[in-house]
Amino acid sequence: MLQTELREESRNGAADADAPLVSVVMPCLNEEAAIGACIEKIQRTFAAAGIDGEIVVCDNGSTDRSVEIADSMGARVIHERRRGYGNAYLTGFAHARGAYLIMGDADDTYDFTLIPTFLDLMVNQGYEFVTGSRYLEGGDEHITRLHRYVGNPALTAILNTLFRTPYTDVYCGFRGFSREAYERIRPVSPGMEFNLELAINAGLARLKTVEVPIRLAPRKGESKLRTFRDGWRSLRMMLLYSPNKLFLWPGALLFAAGVLLHLLVLIGLVQWDGRPAAGVTGVFATIFSVVGFQILSLGLHVKTYSWTRRFDSDNATLEKFYRMFKLEAGLLLGAALVALGGSILFGLMVQWLRSDLLPLPHPEWAAFAATLVIIGCSTLFSSLFISAMSMTHPERQQP
């Protein structure tokens, strides 16, 4: 029954009638101890389940017999000179011909006999992103202690908190998805964080996702994972992919604090020992305002990038902003802020020159004017940048 349904889906889903139903893609860097066992297990699984599939091995610069073994066993071997786990997968998926894609490491740690289970979930049950989990039924015994009890659980918890996802194992490298789903999530990471990006983008794209309990086998050969370097890169990616928490909230808080401080200084409410604390306080108000505005701008740029990739396509607030946003309005606002700030600075300079360069009686106005000029300039160039990015969104393209 499964075989018939899979073959029917292959005819309906593949653009090429001769293309296989599924491509199993494995990155390879000096895996001669395990690559043969992986290929043999996949071929045996294909035969037993009657699956029309291909095996794609992306060599990432092996210096041992890995390529020779893979080629002799009938796998399709392609080469990627740029080192990196993600680079190998990006090239492997680009050359894969199947309607469905399954990824797995070439170190014989994953049970490729589960391929029919993955395909059944995608083809017959409608799941778009199927990922293994080594933590659901105690399949994590062969993960190193640091990664088992600290690294993987911590990264999984952070990702679930930032993106409201339900994963139990975000770094499992045994996954499956349709080619259409892969095109929607469009990963770009060159290194080990590629796996994490898949999980993040699947959540952002709201793919129908399910985890499959798997048991990790002992690794054959040397691990390519670099704990602290790859851990930091993963954390960095999660932060960059969560602009609200990294940019918008901190930026809004700083900007509001700066503007409020400016107003309090200008109306004379900030005093020390009966004297106005205007000069230095105004400088801090400028720092808070400008830094906050810059962070907000970066956050809006990131949100725009996310929107152009359709991850925020149904974000009502963002849609409303872009319906209202016009390049000309941004340019006029920026120019107005620069003109207002410049006018204040010009008046202060005239007053300063007429007083024989004595200290200004109200230095807080200089800080406020500088804030207006800096934010105005930022608004001008941010408007140009955001306009260029938002033009790539299909819903904003004009005939």
TIVEXKOL-493506 format. One record per residue: residue in three letters; x, y, z of N, C-alpha, C in turn. Coordinates in steps of 0.02 Angstrom, whole numbers, padded with zeros to 5 digits, always signed. Example, Ala and Ser with C-alpha at 12.3 -4.5 7.8 and 13.67 -1.06 7.14 Angstrom:
ALA+00660-00284+00390+00615-00225+00390+00660-00165+00390/SER+00642-00112+00354+00684-00053+00357+00645+00002+00394/
END
This chain:
MET+00041-00060+00000+00000+00000+00000+00043+00063+00000/LEU+00092+00065+00043+00137+00122+00047+00174+00131-00018/GLN+00197+00075-00047+00235+00079-00109+00193+00110-00165/THR+00130+00089-00171+00087+00115-00224+00074+00189-00215/GLU+00061+00210-00153+00048+00280-00140+00109+00323-00153/LEU+00168+00297-00134+00229+00335-00145+00243+00343-00219/ARG+00232+00290-00258+00245+00296-00330+00196+00344-00363/GLU+00133+00344-00340+00084+00390-00367+00104+00462-00351/GLU+00128+00474-00289+00150+00541-00270+00210+00561-00312/SER+00254+00514-00327+00313+00529-00368+00292+00554-00437/ARG+00241+00521-00467+00219+00543-00533+00186+00612-00531/ASN+00150+00625-00476+00115+00689-00470+00160+00746-00449/GLY+00210+00732-00405+00249+00786-00374+00313+00803-00409/ALA+00342+00758-00447+00406+00771-00478+00397+00805-00545/ALA+00437+00855-00558+00432+00890-00622+00457+00845-00679/ASP+00506+00804-00666+00534+00757-00715+00504+00689-00702/ALA+00473+00659-00754+00440+00594-00745+00490+00540-00727/ASP+00553+00549-00747+00605+00499-00732+00640+00512-00665/ALA+00622+00566-00632+00655+00583-00569+00633+00534-00514/PRO+00677+00518-00467+00658+00473-00413+00610+00508-00365/LEU+00576+00467-00324+00532+00495-00274+00571+00533-00221/VAL+00625+00502-00198+00662+00530-00141+00737+00531-00156/SER+00769+00583-00131+00842+00587-00133+00867+00588-00062/VAL+00911+00541-00045+00943+00541+00020+01011+00574+00011/VAL+01021+00631+00043+01082+00671+00034+01126+00665+00096/MET+01189+00648+00085+01237+00642+00140+01299+00684+00126/PRO+01319+00728+00172+01383+00761+00165+01438+00713+00185/CYS+01497+00722+00157+01550+00673+00171+01617+00708+00174/LEU+01652+00699+00229+01721+00722+00236+01760+00669+00274/ASN+01797+00629+00237+01838+00576+00266+01796+00528+00309/GLU+01748+00495+00277+01703+00449+00311+01711+00378+00284/GLU+01772+00357+00266+01780+00291+00236+01761+00235+00284/ALA+01762+00248+00349+01745+00196+00397+01670+00182+00400/ALA+01629+00229+00375+01557+00222+00384+01516+00230+00320/ILE+01543+00263+00268+01504+00280+00210+01475+00219+00175/GLY+01514+00165+00172+01490+00104+00140+01431+00074+00177/ALA+01434+00072+00243+01378+00044+00283+01315+00087+00274/CYS+01322+00152+00270+01265+00196+00260+01232+00183+00193/ILE+01272+00180+00141+01244+00170+00074+01210+00102+00069/GLU+01243+00051+00097+01213-00017+00095+01147-00019+00132/LYS+01142+00015+00188+01080+00015+00227+01024+00052+00190/ILE+01041+00108+00157+00991+00145+00119+00967+00104+00059/GLN+01013+00072+00023+00994+00031-00035+00950-00027-00014/ARG+00966-00058+00041+00926-00114+00066+00856-00090+00086/THR+00852-00031+00115+00787-00003+00135+00746+00014+00073/PHE+00777+00043+00022+00741+00058-00040+00712-00006-00069/ALA+00752-00058-00073+00730-00121-00103+00674-00153-00064/ALA+00680-00153+00002+00629-00186+00044+00562-00151+00041/ALA+00563-00084+00036+00501-00045+00036+00476-00028-00035/GLY+00514-00048-00085+00495-00033-00154+00496+00041-00169/ILE+00545+00076-00141+00549+00149-00149+00596+00166-00207/ASP+00573+00210-00250+00615+00235-00305+00655+00294-00277/GLY+00718+00281-00261+00759+00333-00230+00829+00335-00256/GLU+00863+00389-00241+00934+00396-00259+00973+00416-00197/ILE+01038+00402-00199+01083+00421-00145+01132+00472-00174/VAL+01134+00531-00143+01178+00585-00164+01230+00596-00109/VAL+01293+00586-00125+01347+00598-00077+01383+00661-00099/CYS+01384+00711-00057+01420+00773-00073+01487+00772-00037/ASP+01539+00760-00075+01606+00758-00045+01631+00829-00032/ASN+01657+00839+00028+01678+00905+00050+01754+00911+00055/GLY+01788+00872+00013+01861+00875+00012+01895+00817+00046/SER+01866+00758+00041+01894+00698+00074+01962+00681+00045/THR+02006+00658+00089+02073+00636+00068+02082+00561+00078/ASP+02030+00527+00101+02034+00454+00110+01996+00420+00053/ARG+01971+00360+00064+01939+00321+00011+01863+00332+00008/SER+01838+00383+00042+01765+00393+00045+01734+00398-00025/VAL+01761+00440-00068+01733+00449-00135+01736+00384-00175/GLU+01791+00350-00170+01799+00287-00207+01747+00236-00185/ILE+01736+00231-00120+01687+00183-00093+01616+00202-00115/ALA+01598+00265-00108+01531+00288-00127+01518+00277-00201/ASP+01567+00293-00242+01559+00286-00314+01552+00212-00334/SER+01592+00170-00303+01590+00098-00320+01525+00065-00299/MET+01489+00094-00251+01427+00065-00226+01366+00094-00261/GLY+01376+00137-00311+01321+00162-00351+01291+00227-00328/ALA+01319+00259-00277+01294+00324-00256+01315+00377-00306/ARG+01276+00429-00311+01295+00485-00355+01338+00533-00314/VAL+01400+00541-00334+01447+00582-00296+01456+00649-00330/ILE+01447+00702-00292+01461+00769-00316+01512+00801-00268/HIS+01540+00856-00289+01595+00885-00249+01581+00958-00233/GLU+01597+00977-00173+01593+01046-00150+01660+01064-00118/ARG+01697+01109-00151+01763+01128-00126+01761+01170-00064/ARG+01709+01211-00057+01703+01254+00002+01688+01210+00063/ARG+01731+01213+00112+01721+01173+00172+01660+01198+00211/GLY+01626+01152+00243+01570+01171+00285+01512+01123+00278/TYR+01484+01104+00334+01426+01058+00337+01369+01086+00295/GLY+01354+01150+00304+01300+01181+00267+01314+01185+00193/ASN+01376+01203+00175+01394+01207+00104+01384+01140+00070/ALA+01403+01086+00104+01396+01019+00075+01322+01003+00063/TYR+01280+01020+00111+01209+01006+00103+01177+01050+00049/LEU+01196+01114+00048+01168+01159-00003+01183+01133-00073/THR+01244+01111-00084+01262+01084-00150+01228+01017-00162/GLY+01225+00975-00111+01193+00910-00118+01119+00917-00136/PHE+01083+00961-00102+01013+00971-00117+01003+01002-00186/ALA+01049+01045-00206+01044+01077-00272+01049+01025-00328/HIS+01086+00971-00316+01095+00919-00366+01046+00861-00359/ALA+01009+00858-00304+00962+00803-00293+00902+00811-00340/ARG+00875+00754-00363+00821+00756-00412+00754+00734-00384/GLY+00752+00711-00322+00691+00684-00294+00639+00737-00275/ALA+00576+00714-00273+00522+00758-00250+00525+00769-00175/TYR+00556+00721-00140+00566+00726-00068+00640+00719-00053/LEU+00661+00755-00001+00732+00756+00018+00739+00731+00089/ILE+00787+00686+00098+00802+00661+00165+00877+00671+00177/MET+00893+00701+00233+00963+00715+00249+00985+00672+00307/GLY+01048+00652+00305+01076+00612+00359+01151+00611+00354/ASP+01185+00605+00411+01258+00605+00411+01285+00539+00385/ALA+01346+00541+00360+01378+00482+00331+01422+00446+00381/ASP+01407+00452+00446+01448+00421+00497+01415+00360+00529/ASP+01359+00337+00500+01322+00278+00522+01292+00286+00592/THR+01275+00348+00611+01243+00358+00676+01167+00358+00670/TYR+01140+00369+00610+01068+00372+00601+01042+00308+00569/ASP+00982+00289+00588+00950+00227+00565+00911+00241+00501/PHE+00943+00229+00444+00912+00243+00380+00855+00195+00363/THR+00845+00144+00402+00786+00101+00391+00721+00137+00408/LEU+00726+00196+00438+00667+00237+00454+00645+00280+00395/ILE+00680+00275+00339+00661+00315+00280+00588+00304+00260/PRO+00562+00242+00257+00491+00234+00241+00444+00269+00290/THR+00463+00270+00354+00423+00306+00404+00421+00380+00389/PHE+00479+00409+00372+00482+00480+00355+00439+00494+00294/LEU+00445+00452+00243+00407+00463+00181+00332+00455+00193/ASP+00312+00407+00233+00241+00398+00248+00212+00460+00282/LEU+00250+00489+00328+00227+00550+00363+00220+00608+00314/MET+00265+00613+00266+00262+00669+00219+00211+00657+00164/VAL+00211+00597+00135+00168+00583+00077+00096+00571+00097/ASN+00085+00530+00147+00017+00508+00164-00014+00546+00221/GLN+00026+00576+00265-00002+00610+00323+00005+00686+00320/GLY+00035+00711+00267+00034+00783+00255+00084+00824+00294/TYR+00133+00792+00327+00184+00831+00362+00234+00859+00312/GLU+00254+00921+00323+00300+00954+00277+00372+00953+00300/PHE+00382+00943+00365+00449+00944+00393+00452+00889+00447/VAL+00489+00837+00432+00495+00779+00478+00566+00778+00504/THR+00573+00778+00569+00640+00780+00599+00646+00728+00654/GLY+00703+00696+00657+00715+00647+00709+00727+00681+00776/SER+00715+00644+00829+00730+00669+00897+00761+00613+00936/ARG+00820+00627+00963+00856+00578+01003+00835+00580+01076/TYR+00789+00625+01093+00770+00635+01163+00700+00610+01179/LEU+00662+00587+01129+00593+00567+01142+00589+00500+01178/GLU+00629+00452+01158+00625+00385+01188+00694+00359+01208/GLY+00733+00404+01236+00798+00383+01262+00849+00363+01210/GLY+00846+00395+01151+00894+00378+01099+00957+00419+01101/ASP+00970+00452+01157+01027+00498+01162+01087+00470+01199/GLU+01089+00405+01212+01142+00377+01254+01211+00384+01224/HIS+01216+00389+01158+01282+00394+01126+01301+00467+01109/ILE+01262+00516+01132+01282+00585+01126+01332+00599+01182/THR+01385+00637+01167+01434+00652+01219+01400+00689+01276/ARG+01425+00682+01336+01391+00708+01395+01380+00783+01391/LEU+01430+00821+01368+01423+00893+01365+01366+00913+01319/HIS+01362+00880+01261+01309+00896+01213+01242+00867+01236/ARG+01244+00810+01269+01182+00776+01289+01145+00813+01345/TYR+01183+00837+01394+01151+00867+01453+01153+00943+01454/VAL+01197+00973+01413+01204+01046+01415+01190+01077+01347/GLY+01231+01061+01298+01229+01096+01233+01162+01090+01198/ASN+01143+01029+01179+01081+01019+01142+01019+01042+01180/PRO+01011+01022+01244+00951+01046+01280+00949+01122+01287/ALA+01006+01154+01298+01007+01226+01305+00988+01261+01240/LEU+01018+01240+01184+01002+01270+01120+00929+01258+01101/THR+00904+01198+01116+00834+01182+01101+00787+01226+01142/ALA+00803+01235+01206+00761+01277+01250+00761+01350+01227/ILE+00820+01375+01209+00824+01445+01186+00784+01455+01122/LEU+00792+01408+01075+00756+01413+01011+00680+01410+01022/ASN+00658+01363+01064+00586+01358+01077+00559+01420+01110/THR+00599+01452+01153+00577+01513+01187+00572+01571+01138/LEU+00623+01578+01095+00625+01634+01048+00573+01628+00993/PHE+00561+01566+00970+00519+01557+00910+00454+01520+00924/ARG+00441+01503+00988+00379+01470+01007+00370+01404+00969/THR+00422+01366+00965+00420+01301+00931+00420+01245+00983/PRO+00399+01185+00964+00393+01130+01012+00448+01077+01006/TYR+00505+01094+00978+00557+01043+00965+00584+01014+01031/THR+00606+00952+01027+00643+00921+01082+00716+00910+01064/ASP+00733+00917+01000+00802+00905+00978+00814+00944+00914/VAL+00835+01007+00920+00843+01049+00861+00906+01034+00821/TYR+00952+00995+00850+01014+00983+00815+01019+00913+00786/CYS+00964+00877+00783+00965+00812+00751+00976+00822+00676/GLY+01021+00782+00647+01038+00790+00576+01001+00742+00531/PHE+00950+00707+00557+00912+00659+00517+00843+00690+00505/ARG+00831+00716+00444+00770+00753+00430+00745+00740+00360/GLY+00681+00754+00350+00652+00747+00284+00602+00803+00271/PHE+00598+00822+00207+00551+00875+00188+00541+00870+00112/SER+00486+00896+00089+00474+00898+00017+00518+00951-00015/ARG+00526+00945-00079+00565+00997-00114+00530+01065-00108/GLU+00464+01065-00110+00427+01128-00102+00440+01159-00034/ALA+00441+01118+00018+00455+01144+00085+00526+01172+00089/TYR+00573+01137+00058+00642+01160+00058+00648+01228+00024/GLU+00612+01237-00031+00614+01301-00066+00583+01357-00023/ARG+00536+01339+00019+00505+01389+00062+00552+01411+00118/ILE+00589+01364+00147+00631+01382+00204+00699+01408+00182/ARG+00722+01391+00123+00781+01420+00091+00840+01433+00139/PRO+00872+01382+00165+00929+01393+00210+00989+01419+00171/VAL+01034+01454+00207+01093+01483+00175+01156+01472+00216/SER+01151+01445+00275+01209+01440+00320+01261+01391+00293/PRO+01325+01410+00295+01378+01367+00268+01404+01315+00316/GLY+01393+01324+00382+01425+01281+00431+01375+01236+00468/MET+01395+01216+00530+01355+01171+00569+01287+01201+00589/GLU+01282+01267+00588+01219+01298+00607+01165+01289+00553/PHE+01183+01258+00498+01135+01242+00445+01075+01203+00473/ASN+01089+01155+00516+01036+01115+00546+00988+01158+00586/LEU+01016+01204+00623+00976+01249+00665+00934+01295+00621/GLU+00963+01319+00567+00926+01363+00522+00866+01327+00491/LEU+00874+01263+00475+00818+01224+00449+00760+01224+00499/ALA+00776+01211+00562+00724+01209+00614+00691+01277+00624/ILE+00732+01330+00625+00705+01397+00634+00660+01416+00575/ASN+00684+01406+00515+00646+01426+00456+00582+01386+00448/ALA+00585+01322+00466+00524+01281+00464+00472+01310+00511/GLY+00494+01332+00569+00447+01364+00616+00421+01430+00591/LEU+00466+01472+00563+00446+01537+00537+00398+01530+00478/ALA+00410+01479+00436+00367+01467+00379+00304+01429+00397/ARG+00299+01410+00461+00240+01375+00487+00226+01310+00450/LEU+00279+01273+00437+00270+01208+00407+00239+01159+00457/LYS+00200+01113+00432+00172+01061+00475+00228+01013+00493/THR+00245+01010+00556+00307+00977+00579+00291+00921+00627/VAL+00332+00868+00624+00325+00813+00671+00395+00786+00686/GLU+00404+00763+00748+00467+00731+00768+00458+00656+00771/VAL+00510+00620+00750+00510+00547+00751+00563+00523+00800/PRO+00545+00481+00848+00596+00455+00894+00649+00415+00857/ILE+00712+00430+00868+00766+00392+00838+00817+00375+00892/ARG+00858+00327+00878+00910+00307+00924+00978+00318+00890/LEU+01019+00359+00920+01085+00375+00891+01133+00317+00904/ALA+01165+00294+00850+01215+00240+00856+01284+00271+00868/PRO+01331+00231+00893+01400+00257+00902+01429+00280+00836/ARG+01465+00334+00838+01494+00362+00777+01553+00322+00754/LYS+01560+00316+00687+01619+00286+00657+01660+00343+00626/GLY+01723+00347+00646+01765+00400+00620+01767+00460+00667/GLU+01803+00512+00645+01814+00570+00686+01759+00622+00678/SER+01735+00649+00734+01682+00700+00732+01709+00766+00706/LYS+01668+00800+00666+01687+00866+00639+01659+00923+00681/LEU+01620+00907+00733+01589+00958+00774+01640+00993+00819/ARG+01637+01059+00821+01679+01099+00865+01633+01133+00916/THR+01634+01107+00977+01582+01123+01025+01570+01197+01035/PHE+01620+01234+01056+01609+01304+01075+01601+01349+01014/ARG+01640+01337+00962+01633+01377+00902+01564+01368+00871/ASP+01543+01305+00862+01478+01292+00831+01421+01312+00877/GLY+01431+01306+00943+01380+01327+00990+01368+01402+00986/TRP+01422+01442+00983+01415+01514+00977+01382+01533+00912/ARG+01401+01501+00857+01372+01517+00793+01297+01501+00793/SER+01278+01449+00828+01207+01431+00833+01169+01484+00873/LEU+01198+01504+00930+01166+01555+00971+01160+01621+00933/ARG+01213+01638+00898+01212+01700+00858+01157+01699+00806/MET+01148+01642+00773+01095+01636+00722+01026+01644+00753/MET+01015+01613+00811+00950+01619+00843+00934+01691+00861/LEU+00983+01728+00885+00973+01797+00903+00957+01840+00842/LEU+00993+01828+00787+00982+01867+00727+00915+01852+00695/TYR+00889+01791+00707+00825+01772+00678+00766+01790+00723/SER+00779+01824+00779+00724+01845+00823+00729+01921+00833/PRO+00712+01960+00781+00723+02032+00784+00683+02068+00837/ASN+00623+02042+00855+00584+02077+00906+00621+02080+00972/LYS+00649+02024+00992+00682+02020+01057+00752+02050+01055/LEU+00786+02044+00998+00855+02069+00994+00858+02142+00975/PHE+00812+02165+00933+00816+02233+00907+00758+02278+00931/LEU+00697+02258+00916+00641+02304+00924+00628+02323+00996/TRP+00626+02275+01041+00612+02291+01111+00668+02331+01143/PRO+00731+02310+01139+00785+02352+01168+00789+02420+01134/GLY+00781+02421+01067+00786+02485+01032+00730+02532+01053/ALA+00669+02507+01058+00613+02550+01078+00623+02577+01149/LEU+00649+02535+01193+00660+02556+01263+00713+02611+01266/LEU+00769+02602+01231+00821+02653+01231+00798+02718+01199/PHE+00764+02712+01142+00741+02771+01107+00691+02811+01149/ALA+00644+02776+01181+00595+02810+01224+00629+02843+01283/ALA+00679+02809+01312+00715+02839+01368+00753+02901+01347/GLY+00784+02900+01288+00820+02958+01263+00775+03017+01249/VAL+00718+03004+01216+00672+03058+01201+00643+03089+01265/LEU+00625+03046+01312+00598+03071+01376+00650+03113+01413/LEU+00712+03089+01412+00765+03126+01446+00776+03194+01413/HIS+00774+03196+01346+00779+03260+01311+00724+03308+01333/LEU+00663+03285+01336+00607+03328+01354+00615+03354+01426/LEU+00635+03309+01471+00643+03331+01540+00698+03383+01547/VAL+00751+03376+01509+00806+03424+01511+00784+03491+01481/LEU+00748+03488+01425+00729+03549+01391+00681+03592+01432/ILE+00637+03559+01471+00590+03598+01511+00617+03612+01581/GLY+00680+03593+01594+00713+03611+01656+00697+03570+01717/LEU+00673+03508+01707+00655+03466+01765+00714+03426+01791/VAL+00768+03422+01753+00827+03386+01776+00876+03435+01807/GLN+00882+03431+01873+00926+03478+01908+00968+03440+01959/TRP+01024+03473+01978+01068+03444+02029+01090+03501+02076/ASP+01070+03494+02140+01088+03544+02190+01062+03613+02170/GLY+01002+03614+02143+00970+03677+02123+00993+03704+02057/ARG+01039+03672+02024+01064+03695+01959+01043+03646+01904/PRO+01027+03672+01844+01007+03627+01789+01065+03582+01768/ALA+01051+03517+01767+01102+03468+01744+01090+03457+01669/ALA+01109+03506+01630+01089+03507+01560+01141+03477+01512/GLY+01205+03497+01520+01255+03479+01470+01267+03404+01463/VAL+01292+03373+01516+01308+03301+01513+01244+03260+01506/THR+01190+03280+01539+01127+03243+01534+01102+03244+01462/GLY+01110+03301+01429+01089+03305+01359+01130+03258+01315/VAL+01194+03250+01330+01236+03204+01292+01210+03132+01301/PHE+01193+03113+01363+01167+03046+01374+01100+03037+01339/ALA+01059+03090+01338+00995+03086+01302+01007+03073+01228/THR+01058+03106+01200+01075+03095+01130+01098+03024+01118/ILE+01140+02999+01162+01165+02930+01155+01107+02880+01155/PHE+01064+02886+01206+01007+02840+01211+00962+02845+01149/SER+00947+02906+01128+00901+02915+01072+00930+02887+01007/VAL+00992+02904+00993+01023+02884+00930+01035+02809+00928/VAL+01063+02782+00982+01076+02709+00984+01010+02671+00980/GLY+00959+02695+01016+00894+02662+01013+00864+02665+00943/PHE+00870+02722+00910+00843+02728+00843+00880+02682+00794/GLN+00946+02678+00801+00985+02634+00757+00966+02561+00766/ILE+00956+02541+00829+00936+02472+00843+00866+02459+00813/LEU+00821+02507+00822+00755+02500+00792+00759+02494+00715/SER+00802+02534+00685+00810+02531+00612+00835+02463+00590/LEU+00885+02437+00626+00911+02371+00610+00857+02318+00617/GLY+00817+02324+00670+00762+02277+00680+00712+02280+00623/LEU+00696+02340+00600+00650+02347+00544+00680+02318+00480/HIS+00746+02326+00471+00778+02296+00413+00773+02220+00415/VAL+00785+02191+00474+00780+02119+00481+00709+02095+00470/LYS+00660+02131+00497+00590+02113+00486+00572+02118+00412/THR+00599+02168+00378+00586+02174+00307+00615+02115+00269/TYR+00675+02095+00288+00706+02036+00256+00663+01975+00268/SER+00639+01966+00329+00596+01910+00344+00532+01914+00304/TRP+00505+01973+00297+00442+01983+00260+00451+01966+00186/THR+00507+01987+00157+00519+01972+00087+00528+01898+00074/ARG+00547+01860+00127+00553+01787+00120+00488+01752+00140/ARG+00435+01789+00151+00368+01764+00165+00361+01734+00234/PHE+00411+01739+00278+00403+01713+00345+00355+01756+00386/ASP+00350+01820+00368+00304+01865+00402+00249+01889+00355/SER+00231+01846+00307+00185+01868+00255+00116+01885+00282/ASP+00096+01854+00339+00031+01868+00367+00035+01911+00430/ASN+00090+01948+00437+00099+01992+00494+00058+02056+00480/ALA+00002+02064+00516-00043+02120+00501-00010+02187+00513/THR+00030+02192+00567+00063+02255+00582+00112+02274+00527/LEU+00151+02225+00505+00200+02237+00453+00166+02254+00387/GLU+00112+02219+00371+00076+02234+00310+00048+02305+00311/LYS+00021+02326+00369-00006+02393+00374+00049+02446+00366/PHE+00107+02431+00396+00163+02478+00390+00182+02488+00317/TYR+00186+02432+00278+00207+02439+00209+00153+02466+00163/ARG+00090+02459+00184+00038+02493+00145+00042+02569+00154/MET+00064+02590+00214+00070+02661+00229+00138+02690+00208/PHE+00188+02647+00209+00256+02672+00197+00267+02691+00124/LYS+00291+02750+00114+00312+02773+00048+00382+02800+00054/LEU+00423+02787+00004+00491+02811+00005+00493+02887+00013/GLU+00448+02921-00023+00448+02994-00020+00432+03020+00050/ALA+00387+02984+00086+00371+03005+00154+00431+02999+00200/GLY+00468+02944+00192+00528+02934+00233+00581+02987+00218/LEU+00588+03002+00154+00638+03053+00135+00618+03122+00161/LEU+00553+03138+00157+00530+03203+00182+00539+03208+00258/LEU+00522+03154+00294+00530+03155+00366+00603+03163+00385/GLY+00647+03125+00352+00718+03131+00367+00745+03201+00352/ALA+00725+03228+00295+00747+03295+00276+00722+03347+00326/ALA+00660+03339+00349+00631+03386+00397+00669+03385+00463/LEU+00687+03325+00486+00724+03319+00549+00793+03351+00542/VAL+00826+03339+00485+00892+03369+00473+00886+03445+00471/ALA+00835+03470+00436+00826+03542+00430+00812+03574+00498/LEU+00769+03542+00538+00753+03570+00604+00814+03570+00649/GLY+00849+03513+00651+00909+03509+00692+00962+03557+00669/GLY+00970+03562+00603+01020+03608+00575+01004+03681+00591/SER+00940+03698+00589+00920+03766+00605+00936+03784+00677/ILE+00922+03737+00722+00937+03749+00793+01012+03757+00803/LEU+01051+03713+00771+01124+03717+00777+01150+03783+00748/PHE+01121+03805+00692+01143+03868+00662+01129+03926+00709/GLY+01070+03926+00740+01053+03980+00787+01100+03979+00847/LEU+01116+03919+00872+01162+03914+00929+01232+03938+00910/MET+01253+03922+00849+01320+03943+00827+01323+04019+00822/VAL+01270+04050+00795+01269+04124+00791+01272+04153+00861/GLN+01233+04125+00907+01233+04150+00976+01302+04141+01008/TRP+01334+04085+00994+01400+04070+01022+01452+04120+00997/LEU+01449+04134+00931+01497+04181+00901+01487+04252+00929/ARG+01424+04272+00939+01410+04339+00964+01430+04348+01037/SER+01436+04292+01072+01455+04295+01143+01530+04287+01153/ASP+01568+04295+01097+01641+04286+01100+01661+04216+01124/LEU+01625+04167+01100+01640+04096+01111+01635+04076+01185/LEU+01594+04111+01222+01582+04092+01292+01535+04031+01293/PRO+01536+03992+01348+01491+03934+01352+01418+03954+01342/LEU+01382+03912+01306+01311+03926+01293+01270+03920+01357/PRO+01221+03963+01366+01180+03959+01426+01134+03898+01428/HIS+01118+03872+01369+01074+03813+01365+01104+03760+01319/PRO+01156+03724+01342+01189+03674+01299+01144+03615+01283/GLU+01090+03606+01321+01046+03550+01308+01015+03554+01238/TRP+01008+03616+01213+00979+03623+01146+01027+03598+01092/ALA+01092+03604+01104+01141+03578+01056+01137+03501+01052/ALA+01129+03469+01110+01122+03396+01110+01059+03375+01075/PHE+01005+03411+01088+00941+03395+01055+00946+03404+00980/ALA+00976+03459+00958+00983+03471+00886+01027+03418+00853/ALA+01081+03398+00887+01124+03346+00859+01085+03280+00851/THR+01042+03266+00900+01000+03205+00896+00955+03208+00834/LEU+00924+03266+00823+00880+03273+00765+00918+03263+00699/VAL+00977+03291+00694+01016+03285+00632+01037+03213+00619/ILE+01061+03180+00672+01084+03111+00664+01025+03065+00646/ILE+00970+03071+00682+00912+03029+00667+00883+03045+00599/GLY+00884+03108+00580+00860+03127+00514+00900+03095+00459/CYS+00967+03098+00465+01010+03065+00415+00997+02990+00412/SER+00990+02960+00470+00976+02888+00472+00910+02872+00439/THR+00860+02915+00450+00794+02904+00420+00798+02907+00344/LEU+00838+02954+00317+00846+02960+00245+00872+02896+00214/PHE+00927+02871+00242+00959+02813+00211+00923+02748+00228/SER+00892+02744+00287+00851+02685+00303+00791+02680+00257/SER+00761+02737+00240+00704+02737+00194+00724+02710+00126/LEU+00782+02730+00102+00806+02705+00038+00818+02630+00041/PHE+00849+02607+00096+00866+02536+00103+00803+02494+00109/ILE+00756+02515+00152+00695+02477+00162+00653+02476+00099/SER+00652+02531+00063+00615+02533+00000+00643+02483-00050/ALA+00709+02479-00054+00740+02432-00100+00725+02360-00080/MET+00726+02345-00016+00712+02277+00007+00639+02259-00003/SER+00593+02304+00014+00522+02287+00010+00498+02279-00061/MET+00535+02306-00110+00516+02298-00180+00518+02226-00202/THR+00557+02183-00166+00565+02113-00186+00507+02071-00164/HIS+00461+02097-00121+00405+02057-00099+00354+02051-00156/PRO+00333+01990-00173+00289+01980-00231+00224+02019-00227/GLU+00197+02030-00166+00134+02064-00160+00141+02139-00171/ARG+00204+02165-00171+00214+02237-00180+00237+02254-00251/GLN+00247+02202-00292+00269+02215-00360+00210+02241-00400/GLN+00221+02294-00436+00168+02323-00478+00176+02299-00550/PRO+00119+02286-00582+00124+02264-00653+00150+02320-00698/
END
